[in-house]
Amino acid sequence: MRTLALITFIFLWALSPKSYAQDTFRVMVDAGHGGKDNGTTGAHSVEKDIVLDIAKKLSEMSSYQIEIMLTRHDDEFIKLNRRADMANESHVDLFISLHCNHIAHSYVHGTEVYVHGSGHTQEDRSIAERENGGLYAENELNENMSFILNEFAESAYLEQSLTYGNQVISSFNSSSTLHQRGLRQANFRVLRTLDMPGVLIELAYLSNAKNEEYISSEKGKAEVVEVLWNSIVMYRNSLQQSSELFLVNTNK
């Protein structure tokens, strides 16, 4: 029991806020699909090309304080599990997977932000199934990790993912014409095995003419890049404040 208690304490300590005052905050941005996988398509555009262009523009904004890394830099097919592995191996602080949406009803439009979890609606489950490439089965828990530690990790990362997800929505509301359809949960494979907070963002509906025109334009892409950058800055700043409070409290 003492051993388990000690392991649990160390694990929770590792998940507690760290200081970002001097460390570079590292973000892995994943441009969805690529190569043989086009993703969804609109009347004049292809998902894999739009999200790659936005991801590359976002990476150009890297600074000493915030480094943007990419899972792919060109039209390359990368397996979903490998994308998560790249983030884990690079020990990044945040993972963002960029996508565009499609639905049979052309009047539906806007942006959706997802964290990992069980889809609450048929629409959420359908979107996850499409983005998962048709593979929707749950992976088994790592047999080498205690179930209780898995629960601690999932809870901590989910809370932080929700925090960042709300920052994304807030940034879109203040800096973009895209309608916000809310923060949701769905079983996305690319988010399932992350060792850090992560979200999947469906930026716009290519099945909606106005959304497709906007997200395909240089003006629209520039606005989305600015929104994403601002959301990352806001999230990092909130972590820095939490870290300072945590350090003050632990020094009492």
N, C-alpha and C positions, 0 to 999 in steps of 0.2 A: 504494500500500500504506500509506504514511504517513497519507494522508487517511482511509482506512478504519479504521486503527488509532485515529486521533484521534476519529472519529465513534463508534467502539465504546466508547472510554474515556468519552466524555461521556455516552453512552447508559447505560452501566453505573453511572456516578456518579449519574445522575438516578434510577435504580431503587434505589439504596442507601438504607438507613434514614434518615429525616429526623427532626429533633427535634420531638417532640410535647409538650414540656414546657410551651410557652406557646400553641402553635397549637390552634385548635379542630379536633377530630377529626370529620370529616363523613362521614355514612353515608347512602346512598340506599337506602331500603326500598321494594321493589316489591311491591305487592299484586297477585298474579297475576290474569289474566283481567279481566272488567269489561264493562259495557255488553251488547252482543249476545252476548258470550262468557261463559257462566255458569261455565265450568270443569266440574268434576265435581259430582255431587249425591249426597246421602245420602237417607235416608228422610224427614228433616225439615229438611234444610239445603242450602245452595248454597255452593260453594267461594268464589266471588267475594265474597260478603258476609262470610264468616268471616274471610278473610285481610285484607280492607279494615278491618274492625273492629280486628283485632290490630295492623295497621300504624298506624292512627290513635292507638291507645292508646300504642303505642311512641313515636310522635312527640311525645306530650305529656310524655315524660320528658326531652326535650332540655334541655341545660344549657349553660353557657359552655364547658365542656370537650368535650362531645359534642353535636353537632347532628344530629338525625334529619330527613332530608328524604324526601318521598314522591313516587313517580312519578304517583300518582293520589290524589285526595282524595274522590272520589265514584264513582258507578257509571258510569264512563267506559271506553270501549274505546280502548286504546292499542296500536299495533303493537309487536311484540317488539323490532324494531330500534330503534324510537324510545325505548323504555325504556332501552336501553343508551346511546343517544345522549344522553339526559338526564343520565345519570350522568357520561359523559365530558365533556360541556359544563360541568357543575357542578364538575368536578375534585374529586370526592369521594374519600375514602380507602378506602371499602369499599362493596360492593354486596350487598344481600341480597334475594333474590326469594322470596316466601312463597306456598306452595301447599298444597293438601290432595290426598290420593291416593285411588285407587279401584282395586279389583281384583275379579275374579270370585269369589275365595275369601274369604268373609266372616270367616274365622278370622284372616287376616293383619292385623296391627295394628302401630302404632308410627311412629317418626319416622325419616326418611332425609335425610342431608345430601349434596348433590352439588356437585362442582366440574366445570369443563368438561373434556371428554376423550372418548375412545371408550368406549362402554358395553361392559362385559365380560360382561354376561348379557343374555338376551333380555328379562328383566323391565326392566332399566335402559333398553334400547333402546325398549321399548314405552312406558315412562313418558315418555321424551324425545320420542317421536313424538307422543304425545297432547298434551303441554305445548307442543310446537312448532306445534300446529294442523295436523298432518299434513305439514308441510314439513320434511323431514329432510335435504335435500341440503346439502353443504358449500358455504360461500361461498369464492370464490377469494381468495388472499392479495392484499393491497393492492399493486398494481403499482408504486407510488411508494416502497415501503419495501424495503430489502434483505432477502433471505431470512434472512441470518444475524442481523440485528437483530430480525426477527420471532421467531426461535428464542430469543434472549436474553430478550425481553419475555415470551413465553409461559412460559418456564421460571421466571422470577422471580415472575410473578403466580400461577402454579400452586403454587409452593412456599408463598407467603403465603396463598393460598386454602385449601390443605390445613391450614396452621397455624390459621387461623380456624375451619375446619370441625371440627377436633379440639376447639377451645374450645367450640363449640356443643354437641358431644356430651358433653363434660365437664360443662357447665352443666346439660344436660337430665338427666344421670345423678344429679346432686346435688340438683336442685330440682323434678323433675317425676315423675309416675307413668307417663309415656309410655315405652314400650319403645323402646330405641335399636337400629335395624337397621343402623347403621354409616355410614361415610364412603365414598362411591362416586363414580365418574366417568360422565358421559353427555354426549351432544352436544346441549346445550340452546342454542338460538339466542340466548336472552336473555343468556347468559354469553359468547358467542363473541367479540364485538367490544369487550369491556370494556378500558379502559385502567387498570384497578386490580384488586385481588383481588376475587373475587365468589363467592358460593355460592347455590344454590337449595335451599330446605328444604321437603320434603314433611312438613308438621307432623303429620298424622294421616290415617288411612284412614276416609273417610266411608262406605265399604262395611262397616265394622266397627261394630256398634251401640254398643259401649262407647266406642270412639274418637270416634264422632260425638257422642255425648252429652257427652263431656268437652270437646271442642274447641268445641262450640256453647254451653257454659255460661259464665257470667261468671267463675266460679271457675277454669275451665280456661283461658280466655283470659288472665286476670290472671296465672296461673302461667307461661304461655308468654311473655307480655310480660316478666316478671321474668327468665326464663331468657335470652331474647334480649338484654335489657339487660346482664345480667351477663356474657354472652359477649363483647359489644362492649367493655365495660370491661376485661375480662381481656386481650383482644386488643390494645387500645390501650396498656395498661400494659406488655405484653410488647414492643411496638414501641418504647415510650419507653425501656425498659431497653436494648434492642438499639441504639437511637440513641445513648444515652449511651456505651455501650461502643465504638461505631463512632467517635464524636467523640474519645474518649480515645485510641483506637488511631491515628487519623490525625494526632493532635497530637504523637505521639512523635517 
